[in-house]
Amino acid sequence: MVPLQTGSTVVAELLTRAGVPGEFAGAIGSAITFVVSFFALYFVGRLTVSPLISRVLNGRGLDAHARKPLVKITRILIVFVAVSVAFALAGYGDFLQSLATVAAAATLAIGFAMQDVIANFVAGVFIFTDRPFRIGDWIEWDDQSGVVEDISLRVTRVRTFDNELLTVPNSVLTDGVIKNPVAKEQLRLKFVFGIGYDDDIDRATEIIVEEAEAHDEIMEDPAPSVRLVELGDSSVGLQSRIWIDNPSRGDFVKTRGEYVQAVKERFDAEDINMPYPNRTIGGGLELSNVDALAEPAADD
């Protein structure tokens, strides 16, 4: 019988004593040893190593964005270690060497076939280390925007504001420009109010600032400010700059909408005009051969 290591040898001897032929006892013993060893090591790892890693990560103050990929990698490593040790206990050393040779030969082919997957995996690592955004952040890229719901090593899932779920390859988010309006604790909002050329710029500026100061969600420091930014065809553009604290997409839309409405109502109350663009179309229309067109059709 082929020499086996201690674990599989014991099982093989027990099978031989139970009446199993010697030529089968070794193979069956190795298989039983592998299965029992794998599941024992796997469950021990899941019950001890995984909770330990989770406690360490929580103790370091890592958020869900950082914890989830590390926990997944830990579980993969537990499976790998369990398989390796189980193979060794089952006496499959030669098989492992052959498997390593085959794996090395197949790595190049797999690498070419999985270029996109590998690129997304590497991009996921960069997202994990660089932290351009986190779970719960509102991000914008290309012509898309939404709130990050999940970040994995291959894709990021984003919930749009129309309640659509986008599954975005990580490489898309690392190759382009990502806008994260809520990355900092404060966010500046800008809006251009157009007033008529005959209206009082100073009074309009006062109203814009007063309404910003009266809104509870608009910060006093930094203070609201107004700048004249354009002289349009039909209006003078006054840009208001205000700040909100702990921004989210909902706060952004709600605060800006309430603020703009309040300024518009004050402008109406004080007869400050907010003109809309006017277009004048000039030119003429010339008709020829009008008499011929107007003649009645000849009777047959």
N, C-alpha and C positions, 0 to 999 in steps of 0.2 A: 504494500500500500504506500502511496506517496506520502512522505513525511509532512505532517501538518503542525502548525503552531498549537500552543497549549489549549486555547479555547475550542477549536474545532476537533482536536485530538480527543478531548474528554467526551465530546458529544458523539464522535465516531465510535469510541469504545462502548459507550452506553447502547448505541444502536446495534453494535455487533453482538453484545450480550443479549439484546432483545430479539436476536434472530435475523437481523438484516444482513444480507451477504456483504462480505468485506469489500467487494468492488464497488458497491453502492454506498456503503456506510460513510466513506470519506467525502464523497460529493454531497450527500445529504447533510452530513455533519457541518460541512463548510457553509452550505446554504442556510441551515438553521442558525448557525453562529452569526452569520452576517445579518440576517433579519432581526434576530433578538438584540444583537449589539447595536445595530443602527437605531431601532426604535427606542432602546433604553437611553442611548446617548442623546438622541434628538429630544426626547421628553425632558431629560434632565437639563439639557441646555435651555429649552424653552421655559422651564420652571425656575431656573436659577440665573442663567446668564442674561436672558432678555429683561427680566425685572431689574436686575442689577444695573444694566446699561441704561434703562429708563430712569432709574433713580439718580444715576450720575448725571445724565443729561438735564433732568429737572433741577438738580442741585446747582448746575452751572447756569441756570436761568435761560436755557435755550427755548425758543418758541416752537410752535408746531411746524413752521417752515423748516427749521433745522433738524428737529427730532425725527420726523417721519422718514427721510432718506437714511439716516443713521440706523434707525431701528430695522428697516428693511435689509440693509447691508449686514447687520448683526445676524438676522435670521438666515440669510444666505450662507454666511460663514458657519453657522451652527450645522446646517445641512451638510456643507462640504466636509467639516471636521468629522461629523458622524459617519459619513460614507467612507472617508479615508481610514478612520480607526477600525470600522467594521470590516473593511476589506483586509486590513492587516491581521485582525483577530481570526478571520476566516481562512487565512493562509493563501490569499489571492495575490501575493507579492508579484509573481511573474505576470499575472493579468494586469496589474497596475502599471508595470513597466511597458507592456504592450499598448495599454490604453494611452499612456503618455506619448508614445511614439505616434500613434494614430492621431491623437489630438494635435500634436505639433504639426503633422502633415496637413491636417484639415484647417488649421488656424488661418493660413493665408487665404484659402478659398472662402472661408466664412467671413473673413475680414472684408474681401471685395464684395461679397453678397450683402453684407450688413453695414455698408458705409453710412447710410442714413441713420440707422439705429445707433451706431457707435457715435456719430456726430451729435445726435440728440442726447445720448448718455453723457458725453463730455460737456455739452451745453448745460445739462442738468446739474453737473458738478459745479460748473461756474456760477450758476444761479444760486446754488447752495452756499458757495464761498463768498461771492461778491455781494449777494443780497440786494439786487436792484429793486426787488419787491418782495412782499411777504403775503401769506394767506390772509385774506380780508382787505388787502389794498385795492384801491381803484387805479387801474393802469390804462394807458392808451398807447396803441402802436398802429402804424399804417393808418387805415381808416376804421379800425376797430377799437372798442373800449368795453370795460366791464370790471367786475370784482373777482379777484383771484379766489377760487374755492379749494383748489388742491394743486400741489406741486409734487410731481414724481420725478424719477430719474430720466424719463423719456419724454413726457408731455406735461403741459400745464393746463388745467381746466379753469376756464373763465366764464362766469355767468354775466351775460350782457344785461343792459338795463331794459331790454324787451323780454327778459326771462328766458333767453336762449343760452344753451350750454355750448361753449366753444372748446374743443380739444385741440390745443395749439402745440405743435412740436417745439421742443425747447430751443432748437437751433434757430427757429424763426424769431424768437424773443431775444436771442443773444447776438444775432447778426445785424439787427436793425436798431433803431433808436426807440427806447421805451420811455414814455412819460409817466411819471408817478407823482400825481399832484398831492398825494397825502403822505409822502415820505417824511416830511418835516411836520413840526407841531403847529405851524402857522401857514396860511395860504393867502396870497394876495389876489383879489378879484379886480378886474378892470371892466369898465363899461363907458362907452362914449354917448353922451347926451347931445343931440343936435338942437340948437336954438336958432331963431331967426336973426338976420343981420341987424334988425332994428331993436332987438331986445337988449336988456341990460345984462352984460356979461358978469359984472360983479354981483348983482342980485341973484342971478342963476347959480353962480358959484356958491353963494351963501346957502341957498336952498339945498343944493346937493350935499354940502357938508353937514348941514343941520339934520337932514334926514338920516345920514349915516350915523351921526352921534346919537340919534334917538332910537336906533335899532339895537336891541339887546344882544344880538349875535355878532355885531360888528365891533371890533376891538377899538379901544381908545388909544392904545399904545402898541404899535405905531398908529399915529393919528390919520384919519382920512385926509386925502388931498385931491385937488382938482388941477388939471393942466389943460390949457388950450392947445389942441393937437392938430387941428385942421381947419381950413377955410374952404368948405365945399361949395358946390354950385348953388345950393339953396340953403345952406345952414352953416353955423359955426359949431365945430365939434369940441365939447368939453369932456375930457376923459377923467372919470372918477376912479380913484385907487383906494380900495378898502381892504382890511385884513380880517380874517376869521380864524378862530382858535380850534385846534383838534379837528381838522376838516375831514369830511367824508363827502361822497358824491351827493347824497341827499341834502346835507347842509349847504353845499355849494349852490345847488339849484334853488332850494327854498329861500335862502338868504338873499341871493341875487334877485329872484323874482319879487319878493316882498319889498326890497329896497327900490328897485326900478319903478314899481307901481306907486310907491309913496312919493317919489320925486315927480313922476308924471302927474299925480293928483295935485301936488303943490304948484307945479307949473300951470296947470289949468286954472287953479284958484287965483293965481296972481297974473293971469293973462300973458304968460310967457309962451311964445309960440314954439312948437316943435314941428317945423315944416317937413313935408315929404317931397321927394324929388319930382320936379315938373319937366315934362318934355314937350317941346313945340315942334310940330312937323310942318315944314314949309314946302312950297313947290306948286305946280299946276298940272292940269290934265288937258291935253289937246286931242280933239277928235277930228278925224278926216273922213270925207265921203259920207257925211251925215245924211245928205239928201238921198243918196242911193239906198242907205239903210232904211230910210223912212218911207220909201215908195212902196205902195201895196203890190203884192204879187200879181202878175198878169194872169187873166183868166185864160184857160185853155179853150 
